[in-house]
Amino acid sequence: MDHVLKGKAMTIDHPEHRFSFIDSYEAALFLYEIAKLSFEGPINPGSTEDCSLKEMIAMIEKLTEKQAHYSQDGASSPYNFPGPWSVDTSLAQSFGFSFTPLPKLFSSLIDFYKEQS
């Protein structure tokens, strides 16, 4: 986000890798509520959708009306992981948890960062 808003060049090695996201308030609420249950084991909260780094940058470009700049000499994107970071949230959903849809979450985040810059 910062690189696009400020016109800084960035390096992205794997634009097709997919990522999951969650709103920070929803993450805190989920942890608070799941602790009340007798559940034990791994469980993934978050938006049901995921997106690729390429899709995320396209959404940032569209909502900020700014173009991303790429360069091998640019700073590495904070999401330039060697593998995908997408999680299955179906177990959390089966317990009745729901989370903000990814397009709405991104739109709110991008609007927030636009106002801050």
N, C-alpha and C positions, 0 to 999 in steps of 0.2 A: 504494500500500500504506500509506504513512505517513498519508495523508489519511484513509483509511478507519479505520485503527487509532486515530487521534487525534480522529476526529469532525470533521475540518476540511472546510469546503465547498470544492468544486473546480469548475472550468469545463471542459467537454468539448464541443468544437465538432463533432467527427466521430466519434461512438461506433461507427459501422459500419466504420471503417478497420481493416484487418487488419495484424497484426504477426507477425514470426518471432522466435524466441528460441533461445538456445544457452546451455548451462551454461558457466561461465567455465573450468573445468578441461578440459572437452571442447574448447573453443575453442583453448586452449593446446596440447593434445595434437594436435589437427588440424593446427595450424600447424607443429608439430614434425615430424609424420609426412609432411605434404604436401611439405615442404621436401626430403625424402629422395627424392622421385619426380622424374622428368624432365618433369613437367607444367608447362606455361606457359599463362597465361591466367586469366580470371576463374572463380572457383568459390565457391559459397556453402555453408558448413556450417550445421547447425542442425537443430532438431526438424523432422520431416517435416510436422507440423501447424502451422497458424498459428491465430490467434484475433483476434477484434475486441476493441476496447477495452471495449465493452459486455460481452462474454463474460468478459474478464479480470476486470473489476470484479465481475461476478456470482460468479465463482469465489472471489475474495477475500472477498466478503460471506458466502458459504456457509461457507468454512473458518474465518473469524474470528468468525462469528456477530455481525457488526457491519454496520450499514447505511451505504452511501455517501451523502454529502450533496452536492447540486449547487446551484450558484448562479452567476449571471453575474458576481457580485462576488467569487467564490472564486478561489483561485490556479489557474492553468492547470495541467492535468495534465502531467507530464513526457512523456507519450505523446500529447499533443494536437498532432500533426503535421498539416500541411495535406494530406497524402496518405498512402496506405498504405505500409507498410514490411515487406512480405512478400516472401520470396525463394524461388526454386526450388532445392531441395537435391538434385535427382536426379543431377547430375553427381558430387557428393561421394559419394553412395550407390553410384554405379556403380564407384567406386574401392574400395568395400568399407567405407567409413566409415559408422558408425551413431551415432545420438545419442539421448539420453534423450527419450522421448515427452513431449509438452508437458504433459499432465495430471499426470504424475509430477513433472516439473521444477517446475511451478507449486506443486504440493502441498508439495514439499520447501522451496521458497523461502518460501512463506507461513508454514509451520511455523517456519522459521528466524527470520523477522521477528517472529512472535508471541512467540517466546522472548526476543527482544531488547528488546521493549517493556515 
